[in-house]
Every structure is written in C-alpha cells, then in structure tokens.
Amino acid sequence: MKKDEHNEVELIIETGAEPEKSGPVASAGDAAVERENVVEKEKNARPESESSAALKRIKESASEDDNAPVGSLSLKQIVGGDYLFALVRHHILLILFIVFFLVFYVGVRYQCEQDVIEIDQLEKDLVDAKYKALSSSSNLTELCRQSNVLKALHEYQDSLLQLSDQPPYIIEVPEE
C-alpha cells in the first residue's frame, strides 16, 4: 500500500493531474482526502510554468542511461584539471602551511650552510695566523741570540755599544 501511494504521488508530481480513486487507495478515504489537499496546495503554491520547467530539468538530468556513479572520475575530469582544482580548493590551508614550512626549511638550511662555510674559512685563517705567529716568533728568537747581536754590532761600526769586559755585578738590597 505504501508503494502504491508513493508511485501515485510521483505520478501527481510528474503529470500534475489528480490520481484516480480506484484500487486500494480508494478504500483509504482519509488518506485520499489528505493527498488531494496536498496536491491542491502544491498547485496553488507554484504556477504551472514553474512546475513544468522543474519537471523538464529533472527529466533532463536524470536518465536511465546514466551508468556512471556520482562519485566516479573520468579521464576528461582528470586531464581537464577538475579533480586537481577540487583537491586544491578543499586543502588550500594545508597546502599553504606545507609551502610555508618548505620555504622556511630551505631558508634555514641555506643560512646554516653559509654559516658552515664561514666557519671553515675562519678556521683556515686562524691556522694561517698561528703559522705566521710561530714563524715570526722563531725569526725573532734567532735574531735575539747573542751571536747574532754581536755580528750586527760589528757590521755597524758607528754604534757606541760595546761588549762589556767585566762580569755583571749582583747588588743585594736589604729588606727592611
């Protein structure tokens, strides 16, 4: 009985005509009266042109030849970019979040590599400075030896500096 009522209501919506009062529906008097009231309210609520236009749109969009499920993807949709656009549109915040962190990661890594290069260069400069200091220290030690000082005094005859013939004196100062 429910199925007949459902089919009858569909028939009313499609054709816009009132149902015939025959068969099992005619015996249910109250249900038939209610259905008639509903059909009259629907007719009064919308003009005939709107209902016929809506029926045409429904018939055009729904056909029995439609075998493709609603959620399936076709090659045309994938190649045309519909699927990618829908994916990007739904996940735009996640994509922006990932792009931000990728840019941040690349920037930090670049800065870190620049710091490592600078540290290596400064370490090389430090080693070079240590070798120069060691070399200068050894040259200075060699020039300060007594034999080299005497040789330098003999080469420059105009110097008033002479070697002492007397040994050094130790002066003792008493502590008070």
C-alpha positions as CSV (number, residue, x, y, z in Angstrom):
1,M,0.0,0.0,0.0
2,K,2.8,2.4,0.8
3,K,4.5,1.6,-2.5
4,D,1.2,2.4,-4.4
5,E,0.9,5.7,-2.5
6,H,4.5,6.6,-3.4
7,N,4.0,5.8,-7.0
8,E,0.7,7.8,-7.1
9,V,2.4,10.9,-5.6
10,E,5.2,10.6,-8.2
11,L,2.6,10.4,-10.9
12,I,0.9,13.5,-9.5
13,I,4.2,15.4,-9.4
14,E,5.2,14.3,-13.0
15,T,1.8,14.9,-14.7
16,G,0.2,17.5,-12.4
17,A,-3.1,15.5,-12.6
18,E,-5.1,14.2,-9.7
19,P,-5.0,10.5,-9.0
20,E,-7.9,8.3,-9.9
21,K,-9.8,6.9,-6.9
22,S,-9.6,3.2,-7.6
23,G,-8.0,0.2,-6.2
24,P,-6.5,0.1,-2.6
25,V,-6.1,3.8,-2.3
26,A,-9.9,4.5,-2.8
27,S,-10.7,2.4,0.3
28,A,-8.5,4.6,2.5
29,G,-10.8,7.6,2.4
30,D,-8.9,9.8,4.8
31,A,-5.5,9.2,3.0
32,A,-7.1,10.1,-0.3
33,V,-8.6,13.3,1.0
34,E,-5.2,14.3,2.5
35,R,-3.5,13.6,-0.8
36,E,-6.0,15.7,-2.7
37,N,-5.4,18.6,-0.2
38,V,-1.6,18.3,-0.7
39,V,-1.9,18.2,-4.5
40,E,-4.2,21.3,-4.4
41,K,-1.7,23.1,-2.1
42,E,1.2,22.3,-4.4
43,K,-0.8,23.6,-7.4
44,N,-1.7,26.8,-5.7
45,A,1.8,27.3,-4.3
46,R,3.6,27.3,-7.7
47,P,2.3,28.2,-11.1
48,E,2.1,25.6,-13.9
49,S,5.1,27.0,-15.8
50,E,7.4,26.6,-12.9
51,S,6.4,23.0,-12.2
52,S,6.7,22.1,-15.9
53,A,10.2,23.8,-16.1
54,A,11.3,21.9,-13.0
55,L,10.0,18.7,-14.4
56,K,11.9,19.2,-17.6
57,R,15.1,19.9,-15.7
58,I,14.6,16.8,-13.6
59,K,13.9,14.7,-16.7
60,E,17.0,16.1,-18.5
61,S,19.3,15.5,-15.6
62,A,18.0,12.0,-14.7
63,S,18.1,9.4,-17.4
64,E,18.1,5.7,-17.3
65,D,21.2,5.6,-19.5
66,D,23.3,7.1,-16.7
67,N,25.5,4.2,-15.7
68,A,28.3,6.3,-14.1
69,P,28.2,6.6,-10.4
70,V,28.0,10.1,-8.9
71,G,31.5,9.9,-7.3
72,S,33.4,8.4,-10.2
73,L,36.1,10.3,-12.1
74,S,36.5,10.3,-15.9
75,L,39.7,10.9,-17.8
76,K,38.3,14.2,-19.1
77,Q,37.8,15.4,-15.5
78,I,41.4,14.4,-14.5
79,V,43.1,15.9,-17.6
80,G,40.9,19.0,-17.5
81,G,42.0,19.7,-14.0
82,D,38.7,19.4,-12.3
83,Y,40.0,16.8,-9.8
84,L,43.1,18.8,-9.1
85,F,41.2,22.0,-8.6
86,A,38.7,20.3,-6.2
87,L,41.7,18.8,-4.3
88,V,43.4,22.2,-4.0
89,R,40.3,24.0,-3.1
90,H,39.5,21.6,-0.3
91,H,43.0,21.6,1.1
92,I,44.2,25.1,0.4
93,L,45.2,25.8,4.1
94,L,47.2,22.6,4.3
95,I,48.9,23.3,1.1
96,L,49.8,26.9,2.2
97,F,51.0,25.5,5.6
98,I,53.3,23.0,3.8
99,V,54.6,25.6,1.4
100,F,55.4,28.0,4.3
101,F,57.3,25.3,6.1
102,L,59.2,24.3,2.9
103,V,60.3,27.9,2.3
104,F,61.3,28.2,6.0
105,Y,63.2,24.9,5.8
106,V,65.1,25.9,2.7
107,G,65.9,29.3,4.1
108,V,67.2,27.9,7.4
109,R,69.2,25.2,5.6
110,Y,70.8,27.8,3.3
111,Q,71.7,30.0,6.2
112,C,73.2,27.0,8.0
113,E,75.3,26.1,5.0
114,Q,76.5,29.7,4.7
115,D,77.5,29.7,8.4
116,V,79.4,26.4,8.0
117,I,81.3,27.9,5.0
118,E,82.1,31.0,7.0
119,I,83.3,28.9,10.0
120,D,85.6,26.8,7.7
121,Q,87.1,29.9,6.2
122,L,87.7,31.5,9.7
123,E,89.3,28.2,10.9
124,K,91.7,28.3,7.8
125,D,92.5,32.0,8.6
126,L,93.2,31.1,12.2
127,V,95.6,28.2,11.2
128,D,97.4,30.6,8.8
129,A,97.7,33.3,11.6
130,K,99.1,30.7,14.0
131,Y,101.7,29.6,11.5
132,K,102.7,33.2,10.8
133,A,103.0,33.9,14.5
134,L,105.1,30.8,15.0
135,S,107.3,31.8,12.1
136,S,107.7,35.3,13.4
137,S,108.5,34.1,16.8
138,S,111.2,31.8,15.6
139,N,112.7,34.6,13.4
140,L,112.7,36.9,16.4
141,T,114.3,34.3,18.7
142,E,117.0,33.7,16.1
143,L,117.7,37.5,15.8
144,C,117.9,37.9,19.5
145,R,120.7,35.4,20.1
146,Q,123.9,36.8,21.4
147,S,126.0,35.7,18.4
148,N,123.6,37.5,16.0
149,V,123.6,40.6,18.1
150,L,127.4,40.7,18.2
151,K,127.6,40.2,14.4
152,A,125.1,43.1,13.9
153,L,127.3,45.4,16.2
154,H,130.5,44.6,14.2
155,E,128.7,45.3,10.9
156,Y,127.6,48.7,12.1
157,Q,130.9,50.3,13.2
158,D,129.3,53.7,14.1
159,S,127.4,52.2,17.1
160,L,128.6,53.1,20.5
161,L,127.5,49.9,22.0
162,Q,130.4,47.6,23.1
163,L,130.6,44.3,24.8
164,S,131.5,44.6,28.5
165,D,134.8,43.1,29.7
166,Q,133.6,42.8,33.3
167,P,131.2,40.3,34.6
168,P,127.9,41.5,35.8
169,Y,127.6,42.6,39.5
170,I,124.9,41.3,41.7
171,I,123.6,44.1,44.0
172,E,121.9,42.9,47.1
173,V,119.3,45.2,48.6
174,P,118.5,44.5,52.3
175,E,114.8,44.2,53.1
176,E,113.5,46.4,55.8
